[in-house]
Every structure is written in C-alpha cells, then in structure tokens.
Amino acid sequence: MEENKIERISDVLRAVNVAFYKKMYPMLANIGLYPNQQLIIMLIYENKEINQSKIAQLTNREPATITKALKRLQQQGYILREVNPIDSRK
C-alpha cells in the first residue's frame, strides 16, 4: 500500500515538473535565457557576494558549467562580474 502511494505521488510530481518546464522554457527563451540560468540569477540576486563555487554547489552543477553560464549571462548584460581584490578566485 505504501509503495503504491509513493508511486502516485512521484507520478504527480513528475507531471507537475513537466508542465512547469514546458511553460517556463519558452518564457526564458523570450528573454534570451537558457534553462537553469534563472536559478543562477536568483541566487545572485539573493546574495550579491556569492561566488562561483557556492553557485555550483547550490545548483548541483560542475564549476566549469557555472563558469560558462556566468560568462554568457555577463555577455548578455544580466550580471556584472567583479574580481575580489583580496582573493581573485572569488
């Protein structure tokens, strides 16, 4: 009985997720964003001092993927990247 309930919940969550992304992707594309870039923008908005390592950790992405995404967001004018004068790695 419990497994059946978990399976039903999983099916509902999967359907909600699919519907959400089907609606969200075209909206992101209209403003020039790729999927998941909105998460990076939200994290930066919520914490102006966040570094790339923390973004990678919070989004469960590889640091190289975050580097590419940040470069793209900067080129598009969505973010401004600044080098930390004390630690250039941040």
C-alpha positions as CSV (number, residue, x, y, z in Angstrom):
1,M,0.0,0.0,0.0
2,E,2.7,2.5,1.0
3,E,4.7,1.8,-2.2
4,N,1.6,2.5,-4.3
5,K,1.1,5.8,-2.5
6,I,4.7,6.9,-3.1
7,E,4.5,5.9,-6.8
8,R,1.3,8.0,-7.2
9,I,3.0,11.0,-5.5
10,S,6.0,10.5,-7.7
11,D,3.8,10.4,-10.9
12,V,2.1,13.6,-9.8
13,L,5.3,15.4,-9.1
14,R,6.8,14.3,-12.4
15,A,3.7,15.6,-14.2
16,V,3.8,19.0,-12.4
17,N,7.5,19.3,-13.2
18,V,7.0,18.5,-16.9
19,A,4.1,21.1,-17.1
20,F,6.2,23.7,-15.3
21,Y,9.2,23.3,-17.6
22,K,7.0,23.3,-20.7
23,K,5.6,26.6,-19.7
24,M,8.9,28.1,-18.4
25,Y,11.3,27.2,-21.3
26,P,9.5,29.4,-23.9
27,M,9.3,32.3,-21.4
28,L,13.0,32.0,-20.7
29,A,13.8,31.9,-24.4
30,N,11.8,35.0,-25.0
31,I,14.2,37.0,-22.8
32,G,17.3,35.2,-24.0
33,L,17.9,32.8,-21.1
34,Y,18.8,29.2,-21.2
35,P,17.2,26.7,-18.8
36,N,18.6,26.9,-15.3
37,Q,20.2,30.3,-15.8
38,Q,17.2,31.7,-13.9
39,L,18.4,29.8,-10.9
40,I,21.8,31.5,-11.1
41,I,20.3,34.9,-11.5
42,M,18.0,34.2,-8.5
43,L,21.0,33.1,-6.3
44,I,23.0,36.2,-7.3
45,Y,20.0,38.5,-6.6
46,E,19.5,36.9,-3.2
47,N,23.3,37.1,-2.3
48,K,25.3,39.7,-4.2
49,E,28.6,38.3,-2.7
50,I,28.0,34.7,-3.8
51,N,31.0,33.1,-5.6
52,Q,31.1,30.6,-8.4
53,S,31.9,27.6,-6.1
54,K,28.8,28.3,-4.0
55,I,26.6,28.6,-7.1
56,A,27.9,25.3,-8.4
57,Q,27.3,23.7,-5.0
58,L,23.7,25.1,-4.6
59,T,22.7,24.2,-8.2
60,N,24.4,20.8,-8.2
61,R,26.4,21.7,-11.3
62,E,30.1,21.4,-12.2
63,P,32.1,24.5,-11.7
64,A,33.0,24.6,-15.4
65,T,29.3,24.6,-16.3
66,I,28.8,27.6,-13.9
67,T,31.7,29.4,-15.4
68,K,30.3,29.1,-18.9
69,A,26.8,30.2,-17.7
70,L,28.2,33.2,-15.9
71,K,30.2,34.3,-18.9
72,R,27.1,34.0,-21.1
73,L,25.0,35.9,-18.5
74,Q,27.6,38.7,-18.4
75,Q,27.8,38.9,-22.2
76,Q,24.0,39.3,-22.3
77,G,24.1,42.0,-19.7
78,Y,22.2,40.1,-17.0
79,I,25.0,40.2,-14.4
80,L,28.2,42.1,-13.7
81,R,31.1,40.1,-12.6
82,E,33.7,41.6,-10.3
83,V,37.1,40.2,-9.1
84,N,37.5,40.2,-5.4
85,P,40.5,42.4,-4.7
86,I,41.6,40.3,-1.8
87,D,41.1,36.9,-3.4
88,S,40.9,36.8,-7.2
89,R,39.4,33.3,-7.1
90,K,36.1,34.7,-5.6
